[in-house]
């Protein structure tokens, strides 16, 4: 079963740019080949920009992350790795 790790808010024009910016951070993972999930909160029908807590994909974001998203919600992407513990080195 895969688990989300290393969640970041990335500001970008599109999902591919968000993914490339995230990968450029060179975050170390335990899974040698994790998946990358790129989600735009504004596209989730259950997302509430005014709430302090939201579920985005497989991650729950709290007040500090919501403040970051509110800085530029049209360009904010939630990006994280999906790691499989059975593949940990």
Buried (B, 14 or more C-beta within 10 A) or exposed (E): EBEBBBBBBBBBEEBEBBBEBBEEEEEEBEBEEBEEBBBBBEEBEEBEEEEEEBEBBBBEBEEEBBEBBEEEBEBBBBBBBBBBEEEEE
